[in-house]
Amino acid sequence: MAAGGESGAPDDIGDPVHLPIEDSLDLHSFRPADVASVVEEYLAQAHARGFAEVRLIHGRGIGVQRSIVQSLLARHPLVTGYVDAPEDRGGRGATLVRLRPSPSPRSAG
């Protein structure tokens, strides 16, 4: 059992951040240096949960995060394809990713 622990906040910047796995991930709050590892983990978790398609929101900006994301997707073993999102889902500020089918989808219950 830990002693103290009054604040409950992580002391180290390197502590993991737990995010809910949904059909989209907004990357705006992540540093460009962290984007690749965040996307890698997110894709693995989304695939394990049976998602066939996810949306990665990287923003339009000058394209740094978009380049990082799409470079990773081009060689990722769980990805069957990706495209810029349609305008109503973020346009060039988001990428739609198609994932390989999960070997055995989890059943609820």
ChimeraX attribute file (.defattr): number of C-alpha atoms within 10 A of each C-alpha:
attribute: neighborCount
match mode: 1-to-1
recipient: residues
	/A:1	3
	/A:2	4
	/A:3	5
	/A:4	7
	/A:5	8
	/A:6	6
	/A:7	7
	/A:8	7
	/A:9	8
	/A:10	11
	/A:11	8
	/A:12	7
	/A:13	7
	/A:14	7
	/A:15	9
	/A:16	8
	/A:17	8
	/A:18	6
	/A:19	8
	/A:20	10
	/A:21	14
	/A:22	13
	/A:23	13
	/A:24	18
	/A:25	19
	/A:26	12
	/A:27	20
	/A:28	12
	/A:29	8
	/A:30	13
	/A:31	10
	/A:32	15
	/A:33	10
	/A:34	10
	/A:35	19
	/A:36	19
	/A:37	11
	/A:38	14
	/A:39	18
	/A:40	15
	/A:41	11
	/A:42	20
	/A:43	24
	/A:44	13
	/A:45	15
	/A:46	20
	/A:47	23
	/A:48	15
	/A:49	16
	/A:50	17
	/A:51	19
	/A:52	16
	/A:53	20
	/A:54	20
	/A:55	21
	/A:56	24
	/A:57	23
	/A:58	26
	/A:59	19
	/A:60	14
	/A:61	10
	/A:62	8
	/A:63	13
	/A:64	12
	/A:65	24
	/A:66	24
	/A:67	12
	/A:68	16
	/A:69	22
	/A:70	18
	/A:71	12
	/A:72	17
	/A:73	22
	/A:74	12
	/A:75	10
	/A:76	14
	/A:77	11
	/A:78	17
	/A:79	19
	/A:80	16
	/A:81	14
	/A:82	17
	/A:83	14
	/A:84	18
	/A:85	18
	/A:86	13
	/A:87	10
	/A:88	6
	/A:89	14
	/A:90	18
	/A:91	16
	/A:92	18
	/A:93	19
	/A:94	26
	/A:95	25
	/A:96	21
	/A:97	23
	/A:98	19
	/A:99	22
	/A:100	16
	/A:101	16
	/A:102	15
	/A:103	9
	/A:104	9
	/A:105	12
	/A:106	10
	/A:107	7
	/A:108	4
	/A:109	3
